[in-house]
Amino acid sequence: MKKAALHNLGCKVNVYETEGMQQLLEQAGYQIVPFEEVADVYVVNTCSVTNIADRKSRQMLHRAKKRNPDSVVVAAGCYVQTAKEQARADQAIDILIGNNKKHQLPKLLEQYFAAKECASGQKDGAKGITAVEDLAQDSVYESLRASQTAARTRAFIKVQDGCNQFCSYCIIPYARGRVRSRELEDVLQEVEMLAANGYREVVLTGIHLSSYGMDLGTDLLSLIQSVHEAPGIDRIRLGSLEPKIVTEKFAGQLSKLPKICPHFHLSLQSGCDATLRRMNRKYTCEDYQKGCEILRKYFDHPAITTDVIVGFPGETEEEFETTRQFLRRIGFFEIHIFKYSVRKGTKAAQMECQVPEEVKNDRSDKLFSDLAPMNEEFLNWHIGREAEVLLEEKVSFGGTEYFIGHTKEYVKAAVPACASLGKNLENKLVRGRIISRLKEHVLQMEDVLEEK
């Protein structure tokens, strides 16, 4: 039995695809071992969102070949898609697999080993294999499933691939191609399989989730409503959304679905319209604020989180302060703050007025300082109220054991293990009253009032 090791770099979609490839290898008879061990096959699912991600991808590929020079090293995913010729010339890589071809992994390995056996004793040995297509011409959604995930309670389900937005800073449309949606029946089959395997919560995710269905004559809301009807799943969480998808109809219909988690990640990137235009984002700050107001109209204290890029080319001190004031005005549970990183091959990389790194660092620090009171206010709101928590694991704080998990708003909460009367509460949905802050970002539930 050959040993295979996998390593993932990048987003939740990549995580899902890595788990899918692992299951394909298991079905093909491979023994999966940790990436740090000696293996016959190493698979690195690469990322290419920044130049740094490209470099990390190359480093992991070289590390694998160094660990076992006789191994077969497979480079898969976005770095391969955007830098095929560079990857092909890399002596550490034996097989290149682009996006939309990852389901071919076992077959490509079989071909490689067969060629290696035939070439045994020859000077040049086996030749590398390249499976990379032009995604601009490929409109087929790749069928790749993950019926088991590393987490035991929550499972990500990829329902969409590709992006048509072409933001000026982003390489993803070139790495992932155009929008391709997964057929509804295929999604529902995976939801039912995950429910049968014990998962209580699913997270619908994609490269540009809001575009789901545009190629199938349907939309994301219809998908969510169908998933909601699937038996066995108690919670549905959504991946990152575009602000303009949040309409009265969208939020109103979601609010009628008890399984929906009121946790909405609305991508922002900048709170200044001038910066948004340079980024080629397809909305204004007014559109964004309206979306937040609609969500707060239909949901009681929803968790709204976002992404912000500081130091985008041309961002003046005045534009940054405009963003800063906008963030305070909206009020967020969490903000993922990124310092702009030049990505070769994008329009933003060629823009004038690149912002110095020390300015980016200063602006990032200021936003982190602004976020702290927002986060504090959101968490403190829960104290004294009842909450439903999906418990995930047992942990120890200060010598006391707790079961810890997340509320529907994705707030961490813990129940003292002594309150369970010896029962294992992992993967249980419990309801109880929040009484205090246990740790900086963890709330404590007094007791379990209800369990299911």
Rosetta blueprint (number, residue, H / E / L):
1 M L
2 K L
3 K E
4 A E
5 A E
6 L E
7 H E
8 N E
9 L L
10 G L
11 C L
12 K H
13 V H
14 N H
15 V H
16 Y H
17 E H
18 T H
19 E H
20 G H
21 M H
22 Q H
23 Q H
24 L H
25 L H
26 E H
27 Q H
28 A L
29 G L
30 Y L
31 Q E
32 I E
33 V L
34 P L
35 F L
36 E L
37 E L
38 V L
39 A L
40 D L
41 V E
42 Y E
43 V E
44 V E
45 N E
46 T E
47 C L
48 S L
49 V L
50 T L
51 N H
52 I H
53 A H
54 D H
55 R H
56 K H
57 S H
58 R H
59 Q H
60 M H
61 L H
62 H H
63 R H
64 A H
65 K H
66 K H
67 R H
68 N L
69 P L
70 D L
71 S L
72 V E
73 V E
74 V E
75 A E
76 A E
77 G E
78 C H
79 Y H
80 V H
81 Q H
82 T H
83 A L
84 K H
85 E H
86 Q H
87 A H
88 R H
89 A L
90 D L
91 Q L
92 A L
93 I L
94 D L
95 I E
96 L E
97 I E
98 G L
99 N L
100 N L
101 K L
102 K H
103 H H
104 Q H
105 L H
106 P H
107 K H
108 L H
109 L H
110 E H
111 Q H
112 Y H
113 F H
114 A H
115 A H
116 K H
117 E H
118 C H
119 A L
120 S L
121 G L
122 Q L
123 K L
124 D L
125 G L
126 A L
127 K L
128 G L
129 I E
130 T E
131 A E
132 V L
133 E L
134 D L
135 L H
136 A H
137 Q H
138 D L
139 S L
140 V L
141 Y L
142 E L
143 S L
144 L L
145 R L
146 A L
147 S L
148 Q L
149 T L
150 A L
151 A L
152 R L
153 T L
154 R E
155 A E
156 F E
157 I E
158 K E
159 V E
160 Q E
161 D E
162 G L
163 C L
164 N L
165 Q L
166 F L
167 C L
168 S L
169 Y L
170 C L
171 I L
172 I H
173 P H
174 Y H
175 A H
176 R H
177 G L
178 R L
179 V L
180 R E
181 S E
182 R L
183 E L
184 L H
185 E H
186 D H
187 V H
188 L H
189 Q H
190 E H
191 V H
192 E H
193 M H
194 L H
195 A H
196 A H
197 N L
198 G L
199 Y L
200 R L
201 E E
202 V E
203 V E
204 L E
205 T E
206 G E
207 I L
208 H L
209 L H
210 S H
211 S H
212 Y L
213 G L
214 M L
215 D L
216 L L
217 G L
218 T L
219 D L
220 L H
221 L H
222 S H
223 L H
224 I H
225 Q H
226 S H
227 V H
228 H H
229 E L
230 A L
231 P L
232 G L
233 I L
234 D L
235 R E
236 I E
237 R E
238 L E
239 G L
240 S L
241 L E
242 E L
243 P H
244 K H
245 I H
246 V L
247 T L
248 E H
249 K H
250 F H
251 A H
252 G H
253 Q H
254 L H
255 S L
256 K L
257 L L
258 P L
259 K L
260 I E
261 C L
262 P L
263 H E
264 F E
265 H E
266 L E
267 S L
268 L L
269 Q E
270 S L
271 G L
272 C L
273 D H
274 A H
275 T H
276 L H
277 R H
278 R H
279 M H
280 N L
281 R L
282 K L
283 Y L
284 T L
285 C H
286 E H
287 D H
288 Y H
289 Q H
290 K H
291 G H
292 C H
293 E H
294 I H
295 L H
296 R H
297 K H
298 Y H
299 F L
300 D L
301 H L
302 P L
303 A E
304 I E
305 T E
306 T E
307 D E
308 V E
309 I E
310 V E
311 G L
312 F L
313 P L
314 G L
315 E L
316 T L
317 E H
318 E H
319 E H
320 F H
321 E H
322 T H
323 T H
324 R H
325 Q H
326 F H
327 L H
328 R H
329 R H
330 I H
331 G L
332 F L
333 F L
334 E E
335 I E
336 H E
337 I E
338 F E
339 K E
340 Y L
341 S L
342 V L
343 R L
344 K L
345 G L
346 T L
347 K H
348 A H
349 A H
350 Q H
351 M L
352 E L
353 C L
354 Q L
355 V L
356 P L
357 E H
358 E H
359 V H
360 K H
361 N H
362 D H
363 R H
364 S H
365 D H
366 K H
367 L H
368 F H
369 S H
370 D H
371 L H
372 A H
373 P H
374 M H
375 N H
376 E H
377 E H
378 F H
379 L H
380 N H
381 W L
382 H L
383 I L
384 G L
385 R L
386 E E
387 A E
388 E E
389 V E
390 L E
391 L E
392 E E
393 E E
394 K E
395 V E
396 S E
397 F E
398 G L
399 G L
400 T E
401 E E
402 Y E
403 F E
404 I E
405 G E
406 H E
407 T E
408 K L
409 E L
410 Y L
411 V L
412 K E
413 A E
414 A E
415 V E
416 P E
417 A H
418 C H
419 A H
420 S H
421 L L
422 G L
423 K L
424 N L
425 L L
426 E L
427 N L
428 K L
429 L E
430 V E
431 R E
432 G E
433 R E
434 I E
435 I E
436 S E
437 R E
438 L E
439 K E
440 E L
441 H L
442 V E
443 L E
444 Q E
445 M E
446 E L
447 D L
448 V L
449 L L
450 E E
451 E E
452 K L
